[in-house]
Amino acid sequence: MLREIFLYFCQSEYFNLPETALVDDEILESLDIVTIVSEIKDVFDVEITVDDLVPENFNSVEAILALIQARKA
């Protein structure tokens, strides 16, 4: 369910491809990550810290979902 909600808010064909490296393939830039973090805070009511702002946490949908789930715990 969390994945479906996240994908709904992303609305991008890149997010539907789990093998796509969003940061490594330069699909996401720093401002995109800031926008995603803002949406995560608003939609999922979780706090993303400065320490969380590393490429590994935003390189795939699965990584972003894992970050959300870790912060909700």
C-alpha positions as CSV (number, residue, x, y, z in Angstrom):
1,M,0.0,0.0,0.0
2,L,2.8,2.4,0.9
3,R,4.4,1.8,-2.6
4,E,1.1,2.6,-4.4
5,I,0.6,5.8,-2.4
6,F,4.2,6.9,-3.1
7,L,3.9,6.1,-6.8
8,Y,0.7,8.0,-7.0
9,F,2.4,11.1,-5.7
10,C,5.5,10.7,-7.9
11,Q,3.5,10.4,-11.2
12,S,6.7,9.7,-13.3
13,E,7.4,6.8,-15.6
14,Y,10.9,6.6,-14.1
15,F,9.5,5.7,-10.7
16,N,7.7,2.7,-12.2
17,L,11.0,1.1,-13.3
18,P,12.7,-0.5,-10.2
19,E,16.0,-1.0,-12.0
20,T,16.3,2.7,-12.8
21,A,19.1,4.4,-10.8
22,L,17.4,7.7,-10.1
23,V,20.4,9.5,-8.8
24,D,23.2,7.7,-10.6
25,D,21.4,8.1,-14.0
26,E,20.9,11.8,-13.2
27,I,17.1,11.5,-13.3
28,L,16.9,13.2,-9.9
29,E,18.9,16.3,-9.1
30,S,19.3,18.0,-5.8
31,L,16.2,20.2,-6.1
32,D,14.1,17.1,-7.1
33,I,15.3,15.4,-3.9
34,V,14.3,18.5,-1.8
35,T,10.8,18.3,-3.4
36,I,10.5,14.6,-2.7
37,V,11.6,15.1,0.9
38,S,9.0,17.8,1.3
39,E,6.3,15.5,-0.1
40,I,7.4,12.7,2.1
41,K,7.1,14.9,5.1
42,D,3.6,16.1,4.1
43,V,2.1,12.8,2.9
44,F,3.7,10.3,5.3
45,D,4.3,12.6,8.3
46,V,7.9,11.5,8.8
47,E,11.0,13.6,9.5
48,I,13.9,13.2,7.0
49,T,17.1,14.3,8.6
50,V,20.2,15.8,7.0
51,D,21.9,12.5,7.6
52,D,19.3,10.9,5.4
53,L,20.1,13.1,2.4
54,V,22.6,10.7,0.8
55,P,22.3,9.4,-2.8
56,E,21.7,5.8,-1.6
57,N,18.4,6.8,0.0
58,F,17.0,8.3,-3.2
59,N,18.6,6.1,-6.0
60,S,15.5,3.9,-6.4
61,V,11.9,3.7,-5.4
62,E,12.7,0.8,-3.1
63,A,15.4,2.9,-1.4
64,I,13.0,5.8,-0.9
65,L,10.3,3.4,0.4
66,A,12.8,1.9,2.8
67,L,13.7,5.4,4.1
68,I,10.0,6.2,4.7
69,Q,9.4,2.9,6.5
70,A,12.5,3.4,8.6
71,R,11.4,6.8,9.7
72,K,7.8,5.7,10.4
73,A,9.1,3.0,12.8
